[in-house]
């Protein structure tokens, strides 16, 4: 049992195990392309509830490659949420051809202008059509209740992204893969387990959020008594939200102190981290509040997830049917210094083949968000080329 000495210390430690967790990295985002007419792409889309528009007001926080064109898109999932994304087109794009495609999102609490957009851009640089998207209720995606995490709806968002790309005439619907980063990795694997249109799936810095929220770090968190305390806290939060009609922010991973009190914070991070904050927390903070700050990202923002978010993850296990992923191939990318490595190790052990785990020497969890010298994009591209076909 872990006992926290203070609420602030608890908040730092919760942040360390939570995520798939300056002004736009100091970059000015005026981008020019050899533009593909948007009306051409709209004409090539066969999905009923979808939009494709020019990407204006570009707020991406990574180095934008000016040879890769991006469009702003929306597509509807089967629950009626409008999922917002960025569509990345390969260099020298020709809408008369058919391309392989990948759909990508994550980390948990991030937005498409951060890590997932970087991954999508790199895949487009290597000849793929790619879509990075905001999960429902987050970023620019719809949802009256904001910042409500859901293992089922977030998994459905992957399939909705496949709906979108598979109905683009310039995408081969038999050559679609999925990428999950950090806390959306579990949803990517779960989507690929049941949606046979996803022919291969890869994860980077994997987190299984159902295990992380329900069982905490390495499964050693709650005693049975503590779990009941947390359930009563969640019931109280639901009742307060029902009475007020308002969302109440709170921690999506809940600590219980030595007095049996639940510790929940309304923000992901304090304004400034103390010098003695754990290295893992510093890694998250340096990414979300520092080099990749984005005002729409939960992890960068002043509010946390909706306080009732844990319900879905208490109720459903994302990896329950991992054996059924086969024969679809799985690639897991982690770092030998990543605190999350055990998630990738566990999934690799549990999954049937084809499967591969890449352990990047010297890489921490957040290095795999955006550090180009650490992310093995060449291996990622080779994986999808092999299993999606040439």
MARVEX-79337 format. One record per residue (C-alpha): residue number from 0; x, y, z. Coordinates in Angstrom, 1 decimal, m for minus. Example, Ala and Ser with C-alpha at 12.3 -4.5 7.8 and 13.67 -1.06 7.14 Angstrom:
2
{pos=0, x=12.3, y=m4.5, z=7.8}
{pos=1, x=13.7, y=m1.1, z=7.1}
//
This chain:
390
{pos=0, x=0.0, y=0.0, z=0.0}
{pos=1, x=1.3, y=3.4, z=m0.9}
{pos=2, x=0.8, y=6.3, z=1.6}
{pos=3, x=1.3, y=9.9, z=0.4}
{pos=4, x=2.8, y=12.4, z=2.8}
{pos=5, x=0.9, y=15.4, z=1.3}
{pos=6, x=m1.7, y=16.2, z=m1.2}
{pos=7, x=0.8, y=18.0, z=m3.4}
{pos=8, x=3.2, y=15.0, z=m3.3}
{pos=9, x=0.2, y=12.8, z=m4.2}
{pos=10, x=m0.7, y=15.0, z=m7.1}
{pos=11, x=2.9, y=14.8, z=m8.6}
{pos=12, x=2.9, y=11.0, z=m8.2}
{pos=13, x=m0.5, y=10.6, z=m9.8}
{pos=14, x=0.6, y=12.7, z=m12.7}
{pos=15, x=3.6, y=10.4, z=m13.1}
{pos=16, x=1.5, y=7.4, z=m13.7}
{pos=17, x=m1.6, y=8.9, z=m15.3}
{pos=18, x=m1.1, y=9.5, z=m18.9}
{pos=19, x=m1.0, y=8.5, z=m21.6}
{pos=20, x=0.1, y=12.2, z=m20.1}
{pos=21, x=5.5, y=29.3, z=m23.9}
{pos=22, x=3.5, y=29.6, z=m26.6}
{pos=23, x=3.4, y=26.8, z=m29.1}
{pos=24, x=7.0, y=25.8, z=m28.6}
{pos=25, x=8.2, y=29.3, z=m29.6}
{pos=26, x=7.4, y=28.4, z=m33.2}
{pos=27, x=5.6, y=30.5, z=m35.8}
{pos=28, x=3.3, y=28.3, z=m37.8}
{pos=29, x=2.9, y=30.0, z=m41.2}
{pos=30, x=3.0, y=27.0, z=m43.6}
{pos=31, x=2.9, y=26.8, z=m47.4}
{pos=32, x=2.2, y=23.8, z=m49.5}
{pos=33, x=1.8, y=22.8, z=m53.1}
{pos=34, x=m1.8, y=22.8, z=m52.2}
{pos=35, x=m4.3, y=20.1, z=m53.2}
{pos=36, x=m7.7, y=21.7, z=m53.8}
{pos=37, x=m9.9, y=20.9, z=m50.9}
{pos=38, x=m12.9, y=20.4, z=m53.2}
{pos=39, x=m10.9, y=17.6, z=m54.9}
{pos=40, x=m10.6, y=15.8, z=m51.5}
{pos=41, x=m14.2, y=16.4, z=m50.7}
{pos=42, x=m15.2, y=14.9, z=m54.0}
{pos=43, x=m13.1, y=11.8, z=m53.2}
{pos=44, x=m14.8, y=11.3, z=m49.8}
{pos=45, x=m17.6, y=8.8, z=m49.7}
{pos=46, x=m18.5, y=9.1, z=m46.0}
{pos=47, x=m21.8, y=10.7, z=m45.3}
{pos=48, x=m21.1, y=12.6, z=m42.1}
{pos=49, x=m17.7, y=14.0, z=m42.8}
{pos=50, x=m16.1, y=17.3, z=m43.6}
{pos=51, x=m12.7, y=18.3, z=m45.2}
{pos=52, x=m11.5, y=21.9, z=m45.0}
{pos=53, x=m8.3, y=23.9, z=m45.4}
{pos=54, x=m6.2, y=23.9, z=m42.2}
{pos=55, x=m6.2, y=27.5, z=m41.1}
{pos=56, x=m5.1, y=28.9, z=m37.7}
{pos=57, x=m2.4, y=26.2, z=m37.5}
{pos=58, x=m1.4, y=25.6, z=m33.9}
{pos=59, x=0.7, y=22.5, z=m34.2}
{pos=60, x=3.5, y=22.4, z=m31.7}
{pos=61, x=6.0, y=20.3, z=m33.5}
{pos=62, x=8.3, y=21.2, z=m36.5}
{pos=63, x=5.9, y=21.3, z=m39.4}
{pos=64, x=7.2, y=19.8, z=m42.7}
{pos=65, x=6.2, y=22.2, z=m45.4}
{pos=66, x=6.3, y=19.4, z=m48.1}
{pos=67, x=3.4, y=17.6, z=m46.3}
{pos=68, x=m0.1, y=19.0, z=m46.7}
{pos=69, x=m2.6, y=18.8, z=m43.9}
{pos=70, x=m6.3, y=19.3, z=m44.0}
{pos=71, x=m8.8, y=19.8, z=m41.2}
{pos=72, x=m11.4, y=17.0, z=m41.1}
{pos=73, x=m14.3, y=15.8, z=m39.0}
{pos=74, x=m16.1, y=12.4, z=m39.1}
{pos=75, x=m18.9, y=11.0, z=m37.0}
{pos=76, x=m18.6, y=7.9, z=m34.8}
{pos=77, x=m21.5, y=5.6, z=m34.3}
{pos=78, x=m22.6, y=7.4, z=m31.1}
{pos=79, x=m23.0, y=10.6, z=m33.0}
{pos=80, x=m19.8, y=12.4, z=m31.8}
{pos=81, x=m18.1, y=14.5, z=m34.4}
{pos=82, x=m14.4, y=13.5, z=m34.2}
{pos=83, x=m12.0, y=16.2, z=m35.3}
{pos=84, x=m8.8, y=15.4, z=m37.0}
{pos=85, x=m6.0, y=16.4, z=m39.3}
{pos=86, x=m5.6, y=14.6, z=m42.6}
{pos=87, x=m2.0, y=14.3, z=m43.8}
{pos=88, x=m1.3, y=13.7, z=m47.5}
{pos=89, x=1.9, y=12.2, z=m48.8}
{pos=90, x=4.5, y=14.3, z=m50.7}
{pos=91, x=3.6, y=14.6, z=m54.4}
{pos=92, x=0.1, y=13.4, z=m53.6}
{pos=93, x=m2.0, y=12.2, z=m56.5}
{pos=94, x=m5.7, y=11.6, z=m55.8}
{pos=95, x=m5.9, y=9.2, z=m58.8}
{pos=96, x=m3.6, y=6.7, z=m56.9}
{pos=97, x=m4.5, y=4.5, z=m53.9}
{pos=98, x=m2.4, y=4.8, z=m50.8}
{pos=99, x=m1.9, y=2.9, z=m47.6}
{pos=100, x=m3.3, y=4.7, z=m44.5}
{pos=101, x=m2.9, y=4.9, z=m40.8}
{pos=102, x=m5.0, y=6.4, z=m38.1}
{pos=103, x=m3.4, y=7.7, z=m34.9}
{pos=104, x=m4.2, y=9.4, z=m31.6}
{pos=105, x=m2.8, y=9.8, z=m28.1}
{pos=106, x=m1.4, y=10.3, z=m25.5}
{pos=107, x=m4.3, y=10.3, z=m23.0}
{pos=108, x=m5.1, y=14.0, z=m22.5}
{pos=109, x=m3.2, y=15.2, z=m25.5}
{pos=110, x=m4.5, y=16.7, z=m28.8}
{pos=111, x=m3.8, y=16.1, z=m32.5}
{pos=112, x=m1.5, y=19.2, z=m32.6}
{pos=113, x=0.9, y=17.4, z=m30.3}
{pos=114, x=2.5, y=13.9, z=m30.6}
{pos=115, x=m0.1, y=12.2, z=m32.7}
{pos=116, x=0.2, y=14.9, z=m35.4}
{pos=117, x=4.0, y=14.4, z=m35.4}
{pos=118, x=3.6, y=10.6, z=m35.9}
{pos=119, x=1.0, y=11.2, z=m38.7}
{pos=120, x=3.2, y=13.7, z=m40.5}
{pos=121, x=6.1, y=11.2, z=m40.4}
{pos=122, x=4.0, y=8.5, z=m41.8}
{pos=123, x=2.8, y=10.8, z=m44.6}
{pos=124, x=6.5, y=11.6, z=m45.3}
{pos=125, x=6.9, y=7.9, z=m45.9}
{pos=126, x=4.0, y=7.6, z=m48.4}
{pos=127, x=1.0, y=7.0, z=m46.1}
{pos=128, x=m2.2, y=8.9, z=m45.9}
{pos=129, x=m2.5, y=9.5, z=m42.2}
{pos=130, x=m5.2, y=10.9, z=m39.8}
{pos=131, x=m4.4, y=12.2, z=m36.4}
{pos=132, x=m7.5, y=12.9, z=m34.3}
{pos=133, x=m8.8, y=14.2, z=m31.0}
{pos=134, x=m10.8, y=11.5, z=m29.1}
{pos=135, x=m14.5, y=12.4, z=m28.4}
{pos=136, x=m15.1, y=15.1, z=m25.7}
{pos=137, x=m11.5, y=16.3, z=m26.0}
{pos=138, x=m9.7, y=18.9, z=m28.1}
{pos=139, x=m11.9, y=20.0, z=m31.0}
{pos=140, x=m14.0, y=16.9, z=m31.1}
{pos=141, x=m17.6, y=17.2, z=m29.9}
{pos=142, x=m19.3, y=16.3, z=m26.7}
{pos=143, x=m21.4, y=18.4, z=m24.4}
{pos=144, x=m19.7, y=16.9, z=m21.5}
{pos=145, x=m16.0, y=17.8, z=m21.9}
{pos=146, x=m12.9, y=15.8, z=m21.0}
{pos=147, x=m14.8, y=12.6, z=m20.1}
{pos=148, x=m12.6, y=9.6, z=m20.7}
{pos=149, x=m14.2, y=6.4, z=m22.0}
{pos=150, x=m12.5, y=3.2, z=m23.0}
{pos=151, x=m15.4, y=2.2, z=m25.2}
{pos=152, x=m16.0, y=5.5, z=m26.9}
{pos=153, x=m12.2, y=6.1, z=m27.4}
{pos=154, x=m12.0, y=2.7, z=m29.0}
{pos=155, x=m15.0, y=3.5, z=m31.2}
{pos=156, x=m13.2, y=6.7, z=m32.3}
{pos=157, x=m10.5, y=4.5, z=m33.9}
{pos=158, x=m13.1, y=2.6, z=m35.9}
{pos=159, x=m14.7, y=5.9, z=m36.9}
{pos=160, x=m11.3, y=7.1, z=m38.2}
{pos=161, x=m11.2, y=3.9, z=m40.2}
{pos=162, x=m14.7, y=4.7, z=m41.6}
{pos=163, x=m13.3, y=8.0, z=m42.8}
{pos=164, x=m10.0, y=6.9, z=m44.4}
{pos=165, x=m11.5, y=3.7, z=m45.9}
{pos=166, x=m14.1, y=5.9, z=m47.7}
{pos=167, x=m11.5, y=8.1, z=m49.3}
{pos=168, x=m11.2, y=7.0, z=m53.0}
{pos=169, x=m7.4, y=7.5, z=m52.8}
{pos=170, x=m7.0, y=5.1, z=m49.9}
{pos=171, x=m6.9, y=1.3, z=m50.4}
{pos=172, x=m9.4, y=0.0, z=m47.8}
{pos=173, x=m7.4, y=m3.2, z=m47.5}
{pos=174, x=m4.3, y=m1.4, z=m46.4}
{pos=175, x=m5.2, y=0.4, z=m43.2}
{pos=176, x=m3.3, y=0.4, z=m39.9}
{pos=177, x=m3.6, y=2.0, z=m36.4}
{pos=178, x=m1.1, y=3.7, z=m34.1}
{pos=179, x=m1.8, y=4.3, z=m30.4}
{pos=180, x=0.5, y=6.6, z=m28.4}
{pos=181, x=0.7, y=6.2, z=m24.6}
{pos=182, x=m2.8, y=6.1, z=m23.0}
{pos=183, x=m4.6, y=5.6, z=m26.3}
{pos=184, x=m2.5, y=2.5, z=m27.1}
{pos=185, x=m5.0, y=0.2, z=m25.3}
{pos=186, x=m7.8, y=1.5, z=m27.4}
{pos=187, x=m5.9, y=1.1, z=m30.6}
{pos=188, x=m5.2, y=m2.6, z=m29.7}
{pos=189, x=m8.8, y=m3.2, z=m28.6}
{pos=190, x=m10.1, y=m1.6, z=m31.8}
{pos=191, x=m7.9, y=m3.8, z=m34.0}
{pos=192, x=m8.9, y=m6.8, z=m32.0}
{pos=193, x=m12.5, y=m6.5, z=m33.3}
{pos=194, x=m12.4, y=m4.2, z=m36.3}
{pos=195, x=m10.9, y=m6.5, z=m39.0}
{pos=196, x=m10.5, y=m3.5, z=m41.3}
{pos=197, x=m7.5, y=m2.6, z=m39.2}
{pos=198, x=m4.8, y=m4.9, z=m40.7}
{pos=199, x=m2.0, y=m4.0, z=m38.3}
{pos=200, x=m1.5, y=m2.0, z=m35.1}
{pos=201, x=1.5, y=m0.3, z=m33.5}
{pos=202, x=1.9, y=1.4, z=m30.1}
{pos=203, x=4.5, y=3.8, z=m28.7}
{pos=204, x=5.1, y=4.3, z=m25.0}
{pos=205, x=2.1, y=2.1, z=m24.3}
{pos=206, x=m0.2, y=2.6, z=m21.3}
{pos=207, x=m3.2, y=0.3, z=m20.6}
{pos=208, x=m5.4, y=2.9, z=m19.0}
{pos=209, x=m8.0, y=0.5, z=m17.6}
{pos=210, x=m5.2, y=m1.3, z=m15.7}
{pos=211, x=m3.5, y=2.0, z=m14.7}
{pos=212, x=m6.7, y=3.6, z=m13.4}
{pos=213, x=m8.2, y=0.5, z=m11.7}
{pos=214, x=m5.0, y=m1.0, z=m10.3}
{pos=215, x=m2.6, y=1.8, z=m10.4}
{pos=216, x=1.2, y=1.6, z=m11.1}
{pos=217, x=2.3, y=m2.0, z=m11.5}
{pos=218, x=m1.0, y=m3.2, z=m10.0}
{pos=219, x=0.0, y=m2.6, z=m6.4}
{pos=220, x=m2.2, y=0.3, z=m5.5}
{pos=221, x=m5.6, y=m0.4, z=m3.9}
{pos=222, x=m6.4, y=m2.7, z=m1.0}
{pos=223, x=m10.0, y=m3.9, z=m1.1}
{pos=224, x=m10.9, y=m1.3, z=1.5}
{pos=225, x=m9.3, y=1.5, z=m0.5}
{pos=226, x=m11.1, y=0.4, z=m3.6}
{pos=227, x=m14.4, y=0.7, z=m1.8}
{pos=228, x=m13.4, y=4.2, z=m0.6}
{pos=229, x=m12.7, y=5.2, z=m4.1}
{pos=230, x=m16.1, y=3.8, z=m5.3}
{pos=231, x=m17.9, y=5.8, z=m2.7}
{pos=232, x=m16.0, y=8.9, z=m3.8}
{pos=233, x=m17.0, y=8.3, z=m7.4}
{pos=234, x=m20.6, y=7.9, z=m6.4}
{pos=235, x=m20.4, y=11.2, z=m4.5}
{pos=236, x=m19.0, y=12.9, z=m7.6}
{pos=237, x=m21.8, y=11.6, z=m9.7}
{pos=238, x=m24.4, y=12.8, z=m7.3}
{pos=239, x=m22.9, y=16.3, z=m7.1}
{pos=240, x=m22.8, y=16.5, z=m10.9}
{pos=241, x=m26.4, y=15.3, z=m11.1}
{pos=242, x=m27.5, y=17.9, z=m8.6}
{pos=243, x=m25.6, y=20.8, z=m10.1}
{pos=244, x=m25.8, y=19.8, z=m13.8}
{pos=245, x=m22.1, y=20.7, z=m14.1}
{pos=246, x=m19.0, y=18.8, z=m14.7}
{pos=247, x=m16.6, y=18.7, z=m11.8}
{pos=248, x=m12.9, y=18.2, z=m12.7}
{pos=249, x=m10.8, y=15.7, z=m10.7}
{pos=250, x=m8.0, y=13.2, z=m10.9}
{pos=251, x=m8.6, y=10.3, z=m13.2}
{pos=252, x=m6.3, y=8.2, z=m11.0}
{pos=253, x=m7.2, y=8.6, z=m7.4}
{pos=254, x=m5.0, y=8.3, z=m4.3}
{pos=255, x=m6.1, y=7.3, z=m0.8}
{pos=256, x=m4.1, y=8.8, z=2.0}
{pos=257, x=m3.2, y=7.3, z=5.4}
{pos=258, x=m6.5, y=8.5, z=6.9}
{pos=259, x=m8.6, y=6.8, z=4.3}
{pos=260, x=m9.4, y=10.0, z=2.4}
{pos=261, x=m9.4, y=10.2, z=m1.4}
{pos=262, x=m7.0, y=12.7, z=m2.9}
{pos=263, x=m8.2, y=14.3, z=m6.1}
{pos=264, x=m6.9, y=17.5, z=m7.7}
{pos=265, x=m8.7, y=19.9, z=m10.1}
{pos=266, x=m5.6, y=20.5, z=m12.2}
{pos=267, x=m3.1, y=18.1, z=m13.8}
{pos=268, x=0.0, y=20.0, z=m12.7}
{pos=269, x=0.8, y=22.9, z=m10.4}
{pos=270, x=2.0, y=26.2, z=m12.0}
{pos=271, x=5.5, y=25.3, z=m11.2}
{pos=272, x=7.1, y=22.0, z=m10.2}
{pos=273, x=9.3, y=21.9, z=m7.1}
{pos=274, x=12.9, y=20.8, z=m7.6}
{pos=275, x=12.3, y=17.5, z=m5.8}
{pos=276, x=9.4, y=16.4, z=m8.1}
{pos=277, x=9.9, y=12.9, z=m9.4}
{pos=278, x=11.8, y=12.5, z=m12.7}
{pos=279, x=8.7, y=10.9, z=m14.3}
{pos=280, x=6.6, y=13.9, z=m13.4}
{pos=281, x=9.3, y=16.3, z=m14.7}
{pos=282, x=9.2, y=14.4, z=m18.0}
{pos=283, x=5.4, y=14.9, z=m18.4}
{pos=284, x=5.6, y=18.5, z=m17.2}
{pos=285, x=8.5, y=19.4, z=m19.6}
{pos=286, x=6.5, y=18.1, z=m22.5}
{pos=287, x=2.9, y=19.3, z=m21.8}
{pos=288, x=3.6, y=22.5, z=m20.0}
{pos=289, x=6.9, y=23.2, z=m21.7}
{pos=290, x=8.0, y=22.3, z=m25.2}
{pos=291, x=4.6, y=21.0, z=m26.4}
{pos=292, x=2.1, y=23.2, z=m24.6}
{pos=293, x=m1.3, y=23.5, z=m26.3}
{pos=294, x=m4.3, y=25.2, z=m24.7}
{pos=295, x=m6.7, y=22.5, z=m25.8}
{pos=296, x=m4.8, y=19.7, z=m24.3}
{pos=297, x=m6.1, y=18.5, z=m20.9}
{pos=298, x=m2.6, y=17.7, z=m19.8}
{pos=299, x=m1.4, y=21.3, z=m20.7}
{pos=300, x=m4.5, y=23.0, z=m19.4}
{pos=301, x=m5.6, y=24.3, z=m16.0}
{pos=302, x=m8.4, y=21.7, z=m15.6}
{pos=303, x=m8.2, y=17.9, z=m15.2}
{pos=304, x=m10.5, y=15.2, z=m16.6}
{pos=305, x=m14.1, y=15.0, z=m15.5}
{pos=306, x=m14.0, y=13.5, z=m12.0}
{pos=307, x=m16.3, y=10.6, z=m13.0}
{pos=308, x=m13.9, y=9.4, z=m15.7}
{pos=309, x=m12.7, y=6.4, z=m13.7}
{pos=310, x=m16.1, y=4.7, z=m14.0}
{pos=311, x=m15.6, y=3.4, z=m17.5}
{pos=312, x=m12.1, y=2.1, z=m16.7}
{pos=313, x=m13.3, y=0.4, z=m13.5}
{pos=314, x=m16.0, y=m1.3, z=m15.5}
{pos=315, x=m14.1, y=m2.5, z=m18.6}
{pos=316, x=m10.7, y=m4.1, z=m19.2}
{pos=317, x=m9.1, y=m3.0, z=m22.5}
{pos=318, x=m6.8, y=m6.0, z=m22.8}
{pos=319, x=m9.4, y=m8.7, z=m21.8}
{pos=320, x=m9.5, y=m10.2, z=m25.4}
{pos=321, x=m5.9, y=m9.6, z=m26.4}
{pos=322, x=m5.6, y=m13.2, z=m27.7}
{pos=323, x=m8.2, y=m12.4, z=m30.4}
{pos=324, x=m5.9, y=m9.7, z=m31.9}
{pos=325, x=m4.1, y=m12.5, z=m33.8}
{pos=326, x=m3.6, y=m12.9, z=m36.8}
{pos=327, x=m3.4, y=m9.1, z=m37.0}
{pos=328, x=0.3, y=m8.1, z=m36.3}
{pos=329, x=1.3, y=m6.0, z=m33.3}
{pos=330, x=4.4, y=m3.8, z=m32.9}
{pos=331, x=5.2, y=m2.3, z=m29.4}
{pos=332, x=7.7, y=0.5, z=m29.0}
{pos=333, x=9.0, y=1.3, z=m25.6}
{pos=334, x=12.2, y=2.7, z=m24.0}
{pos=335, x=14.6, y=1.0, z=m21.6}
{pos=336, x=14.2, y=4.0, z=m19.3}
{pos=337, x=10.4, y=4.3, z=m19.7}
{pos=338, x=8.5, y=3.9, z=m16.4}
{pos=339, x=5.7, y=2.5, z=m18.6}
{pos=340, x=7.8, y=m0.3, z=m20.1}
{pos=341, x=6.0, y=m3.0, z=m18.1}
{pos=342, x=2.8, y=m2.3, z=m20.0}
{pos=343, x=4.4, y=m3.1, z=m23.3}
{pos=344, x=6.2, y=m6.2, z=m21.8}
{pos=345, x=2.9, y=m7.5, z=m20.4}
{pos=346, x=1.0, y=m7.1, z=m23.7}
{pos=347, x=3.9, y=m8.6, z=m25.7}
{pos=348, x=3.8, y=m11.6, z=m23.4}
{pos=349, x=0.0, y=m12.0, z=m23.6}
{pos=350, x=m0.5, y=m11.5, z=m27.3}
{pos=351, x=m0.2, y=m14.2, z=m29.9}
{pos=352, x=1.9, y=m13.5, z=m33.0}
{pos=353, x=2.8, y=m11.9, z=m35.3}
{pos=354, x=4.3, y=m9.6, z=m32.7}
{pos=355, x=7.4, y=m7.5, z=m32.1}
{pos=356, x=8.7, y=m5.4, z=m29.2}
{pos=357, x=11.3, y=m2.7, z=m29.8}
{pos=358, x=13.1, y=m1.4, z=m26.7}
{pos=359, x=14.9, y=1.9, z=m27.5}
{pos=360, x=18.1, y=2.3, z=m25.6}
{pos=361, x=18.2, y=5.4, z=m23.4}
{pos=362, x=14.6, y=6.4, z=m24.1}
{pos=363, x=12.2, y=7.6, z=m21.4}
{pos=364, x=8.4, y=7.5, z=m21.7}
{pos=365, x=8.1, y=11.1, z=m23.0}
{pos=366, x=11.1, y=10.8, z=m25.3}
{pos=367, x=8.8, y=8.7, z=m27.4}
{pos=368, x=6.4, y=11.5, z=m27.8}
{pos=369, x=8.6, y=13.8, z=m29.9}
{pos=370, x=12.3, y=13.1, z=m29.7}
{pos=371, x=13.2, y=12.3, z=m33.3}
{pos=372, x=16.5, y=10.7, z=m32.4}
{pos=373, x=14.7, y=8.2, z=m30.2}
{pos=374, x=11.5, y=7.3, z=m32.0}
{pos=375, x=12.3, y=4.4, z=m34.5}
{pos=376, x=10.2, y=5.7, z=m37.3}
{pos=377, x=12.1, y=3.6, z=m39.8}
{pos=378, x=11.0, y=0.5, z=m38.0}
{pos=379, x=7.5, y=1.7, z=m37.7}
{pos=380, x=7.3, y=2.4, z=m41.4}
{pos=381, x=8.9, y=m1.0, z=m42.2}
{pos=382, x=6.3, y=m2.7, z=m40.0}
{pos=383, x=3.3, y=m1.2, z=m41.8}
{pos=384, x=4.9, y=m1.7, z=m45.2}
{pos=385, x=5.4, y=m5.3, z=m44.5}
{pos=386, x=1.9, y=m6.1, z=m43.1}
{pos=387, x=m0.2, y=m3.7, z=m45.1}
{pos=388, x=1.5, y=m4.6, z=m48.4}
{pos=389, x=3.2, y=m2.6, z=m51.1}
//
